[in-house]
Amino acid sequence: MKSKYDVLVIGGGVIGLACAHYLVEAGRNVCLIEKDQIVTGASHGNCGLIFTSDLVPLTSPGAVRKELALMLRGKSELYIGFPPDPARIRWLLKFASHCTNRHMQHATAARKQLLSRSAQLYQSLFETEELEADRECNGVLMVYARERGWRDYAETNELLRPHGYHAEPVRGNALAALEPALKSHLYGAWHHPRDSHLRPDMLLESWRRLLLRRGAVIRENMALTDFHRAGGEISAVGMNQGIIRAHHYVLAAGVWSPSVLRPLGVSLPIEPGKGYSITMAAPPGAPRIPCYLHEKRTVATPWRSGYRLGGIMEISGHNTRLDTRRISHLRTVAAEYLKTPLGDPVHEEWTGMRPMTYDELPIIGRAAQFSNLFLATGHGMLGLSTAPGTGELIAELIAGEKPHLDPAPFRASRF
């Protein structure tokens, strides 16, 4: 193993790969390490939406009150493990404290710059690089069975309008023509035409091959055991297969970031938000456009190579146990909205953990305690959508260049 690199990236999900890509593009000698394998983490089984229009955070005014009311009626798509431990209770209380109009406006503006920059970079990546990901650019449909939900989204849509990411209302015959896979009794939908989708597991594998061709070193099944420190810098990291030294270190370990950093005395308020998905062959009459069945927080995504149902938000700590009740729920929800909801055969039933911050903004930038340690984590449900912008920003910050976007909203010192 080589003794020293310009940059060591810790974490082989989509954020780690994006960081490695833009660092290599900037001429850096990069090593990326992953404790498992590149295509097995939280980036692997998500629904593949490049959801640039998802500007408004979950921390919106009234969100907690509304979700509690749904939970009491047994209609919530949020599951909280009980009894929650004290750290999780504190995180949930912090989340609730950010459900204000002021923070919503702040987070919306910050998310916009990261999402819109990432969309530009994705466009450039797919035009200039040999990436394979079943990518299609036909938007996202927000689908509603009932009038109330459809009208509620109209309010969110007005928040998006000044930013240029508003959706178009679609109902009746127009909806049936746009997406024939939807059942006729549904009230309506909102179409975000500017968004796109791809197959994330295919993207990760293709991006991995591209990085190797560009000269990056990728080490899988490399468990980090300790950090070596010298003053206010990281001098090396100990691994299960030896020691790696670098001038700069980027932590992109998703939900595992807090535990990796704990020995350094660095604390990050990241809570796992567990999601589920089912990947299968596309059924006859599968959707042509990704359908976000918004009342049930479930997404049906079609690809040329398959079809995936995914969603659910389970706050239950660090666990990778696949709860078959959640998988069954995805099937039930799809049957409520789609004429042919399921395909055969089923290729995979999956669960993974999203790294959630209580202010709905990722953590991107230098760690205050160490001058050569940079953080790229906490992206929640926007990891795939914001990966290129995150990678570019990390590369710019390490180089000391003026970044393409304002890094202040994402700094770790805000906590």
N, C-alpha and C positions, 0 to 999 in steps of 0.2 A: 504494500500500500504506500502511495506517495506520502511524504512526510508533511508537506505544507501546500496550501492552496491560497488563492486570493480570498475566496469566499466559500464557507461551508454553509449549505442550506440544510436545515434539519426539518424533515417532513416532506413526503412525496405525494401529497394530494395535489389538487389543481392549483392551489396557491403556491406551494413549493415549486412546482414545475414552472409556473409563470415567473416567479422570482428568478429561478435558474436561467430561464430563457432570456430575460432582459439583461441579466448580468453577463451572460455569454455574449449577447449582442453588443454590450458595451466593452467587450474585449477582456473580460475577467476570466481567470482560470477557476472554474467552479467544480466543487464536489457536492453532490446531493445525497443525503442518507435517509433511509426509510426503515422504521423498525419492523415493518412487515414487507408487503410488496406494493408496488406503485398503484395497482388498480384495485386494491382491496378496501380502502378507507371510505370516509363519508362522501368523497367525490364520486365514488363508483356507482352508487345506486340511486342517485337523485333523478328528478324527472327531466333534467336537461334543458330547462328554460333559460335562455339568455334574456332575462326579464328586465330590460332597461327601464320600462315604465313603472317598476316597483319602487317608486320614490318615497311614498308615505310609509313611515315606520309603524310597527305594531304598537309602539308607545304613542297612541293617539288619545285625545281626551275622551273619557268614558269607556275606554277599552276594557279596563279591569271590571268595572261595574257590569258591563254587558256580558262579559265572559262568566262572571260569577252567577248572574241570573240564568244563563244557559246551563251552567253546571248544576244548579239547583233543580232545573227542570229535566236534567238528564239529556240535554241536547248539545252539549259542548263538544267540540273536536279537540279540546285541550285536556290532557290527562296528567294529573299531578300525583306522584307517588306518595303514599302516606305510610307512616308519619314522616313528613319532610324533616331533614336535619336542620340544625340552627343556621348553617351557612346558606342552605337553600332558601330558608325563610327570609334571611337578610337580603338575598338576591332578589326574591320576589317583591319584597317591600321597596327596594331600590327601583325595580322596574315600574312599580305603581307610582312612585314619586316622579318619574319622568313622563307620565301620561298627561302632559300639559300642552296647551296650544303653543307656548313659547318653544318648548323643546321639539315639538313636531315640526315647526317651521325651520328650526336649526338643522335637525336631522334630515329633513327633506332636501334642503339645499346642499348639505354635505353628500348625501347619497347620490344626488343628481350628478355632481361633478365626477364622482368615481364611476358611476354606471355609464354615463354618456362617454367618458373617455375610454372605458373598457369596450364599449360598442364600436368605437372608431378603431381601436386596436384589433379587435376580433376581425373586423372587415379587412384590415390590412393583412393580418395573419393568414386568412384564408385565400387572399388574392396572391400572396407572395410565397407562402410556405407549402410544403407537401404534407398538409394535415388532413387526416381522414376522420370524419365524425358524423356522417349522415346529416349534415347541417342543412336546414331549410329556413327561409326567411318569409314566412307567411303569417306572422303575428301570433297572438295569443287571444283566445276567447274566454272572457269571464262569464260563466254561465249561471243562471238563476232559475230555480223552480218556482219561486214565489215573487210576487210584485214587491213586497217590502224589501227583500234583499237587493233586488234590482235597483230600486229607488235609493236605497242607502248608498249603493256604489256610485250613484249619480253625484252625491256630495263629494266623495273621494275624487271623482273625475274632475270636478271643478277645481280641486286643489292642484291637479296635474296640468290643467289647461294653461296657466301662465308659463309653465316650463316646456310646453310643446309636446307633452307625452300623454295627452288625453285620448280616450277611446271614443269610438263611434257606437251609438246604440243600434242594436239589431233585434228585431222581433218578427213574429209571424212568418209569412212567406219568405221574407228576406233572410231570416235565420235558417229556415229549412233549405234555402238555396245555397247559403254560405257553408253550412255544415249539416249535411243530410244525416249524419250519424246520431244526432240528438233526437230525443223523443219529442213528440209533437205537443205534449201537455206543458212543456216548460214555458215559463213566462217570457224570458228573453235573455239577452247577452249583451256584453260590451266587447267590441273588437279593438284590440291594441295592434294596429297593423305594423308598427315599427319594430316589434320584437321578433326574436328568432328562437330556434331550438336546435339541439344536436344530441348525439348519444354520448354521454360523459365518459363511460368506460372506454369507448373507442377513441375519444379525444385524448385521454390520459395515455393510452398505449402508443398512439401515434406521436404525441408530443415527446414521450420518452425516447422513441426512436430518433426523432429529430435532434434532441439534445445530444444523444450519443454521437450522431453524425457530425454535430458541431464541435465535438471535443469535450463536452462535459463528462465528468465521472459520476456514475450513479451506483451506489452501494445499497442493496436491499438486505433485509433481515439483519440490520445493524442496530442493536439496542444500545442507547446511550446510557452510560453508567455513572459518569461524573464529569464535572467541569474542573479545569485547572485554571487558577486565577493568578494574575500578576498585577498588583495594584488595582487600578480601575479598569482593567481589561481582562477578557478571556484569552488565555494563552493556548489552550488546547481542550479537546473533549476526549474523555475516555469512552471506549466502545467495547462491546463484547468481543471484538476482533482486533483490538489494538487502540492506538492513540492517533487522532487526526488533529493537525494544527492548521490554523488559517489566520489571515489578517483580520477578516471580518466574519461574523456569524449571523445567520438569519434564522430565526425560529418561526417555522410555519407548521406547527404540529397540531393545529386544530384544537379539539377538546382536551388533548393531552398537554397542551402548552403550560397550564398552571403547575401540573405535577413535575414537568421537566424543569421549570424555573424555581420551584420551591427551595431546593438546596442552595440557590443563589440569594435567597431572601427577596426575590421578586414575586409580587402577588398580582394576579390578574383575575378580575371578576367574570370568569367564563363559566357558564352553566351548560351542560349537555342538553340539547333539545332533540330527542330521539325521533327519527322518522322511519317510515316503512315503505317498501315498494314490492311490486310483483312484475317480473319481466316475462313476456310470453310472445308467442307468434302473433302477428296481427290478425284479428278476426276479420271475416268478410264484413265490409261496411264499417271498418274502423274509422275514427275521425281523421280528417285531412289536416286539421289545424289543432294544435294542442288546446285542450279544453280544461280550464281551471274551474272545477265545480265548486264555486266559491263558498256557498253555504256550508259545505262539508269539508272544505280545505283539502280537496283531493284533485289530483291532476291526472289526466289521461293524455299521454304523449305518443304520437305515432312516429315511427322511423321507417326508412326503406328496409332496415334489417330487423325490425321487431316492433314491440309495443310495450308500454309500461304504465302501470297505475301506481301512484305514490302520494304520500301525504302524511298527516297526523303530526301532532306535537305532543310528545310525552316527556314531562319533566320528572325524571325518576333517578337522577344521578348517573354515574358511570356504570352502565351495564349493557352488554351486547346480546342479551337474551331476546330471542325472537318470540314475541307474544302472538300466538296464532289467532287470538281474538281480534287483534288489530288488522291482521291480514284478511280475515273474514269480513271485517268492516269495510275495507277497501273494495272488496268484491260487491258487497251489498250496495254501497254508495254508487258504484259505477252502473249497476243495474237500474237504479232510480233515474238515471239521466241518459243512458246510452241504449240504443236499440240492440246492438250486439256488443256487450261490455267486455267479454272475455275471449281470449284466444287459446288455442291448443296447439302444441304443448306449452306448459309453463316451464320456463327455463330457470327461473330463480325467484325465491322469496327471500327478501333481504331486510335488514335493519341497520341503521347507522346513526351516529350522533353528530348533530350540528353544533358548532361552538357559538353559543349565544352570549352577547353582552346585554346588560340591562338598559343601555341607552340606544340599542339597535344600530350602533356604528362599530365598524371593525377597529382593531388596534393595529396601526401601521406606523412604524417609526423607531427611533433609537430608544433603547431602554435607558432610563435615567442613571442607573447604577453602574453601567459599563459602557465605555465609549465606543466599543467595537461590536456591540450586540444590538441587533435590529429585530423588531417584532413584526410579524405579518400573520395575524390570527383574529379570531372573534368575528368572522364574517357571517355567522348565522345562516340564514337561508339564501344569502347572496354570494356565496363563495364562487360558484361557477360564473355568475353574471359579472363579478367584479375582479376576477383573477388577473386579466391583463393590466388593468389600471393599477392594481396593487403591485404587481411585479415591476412595472415601469417605475412607480414611485420609489420602491425600495432601491432599485438600481441608481436612481437619481440622487437619493439621500446618501447612499454610500459614496457616490462620486463627489458629493458636495455641490452638485449642479442645481440650478433653479428648476424646481419641479413643474410639470405641466398642470398640476392642480394644487390647491392649498392643502398642505398636510396637517394644519392645526387641528381640525375637528377629529382627527384620528390618532392624535398623540397619546401615548400611554400615560403621561403625567396628568391626564384629565381626571383620573380616578383618585 
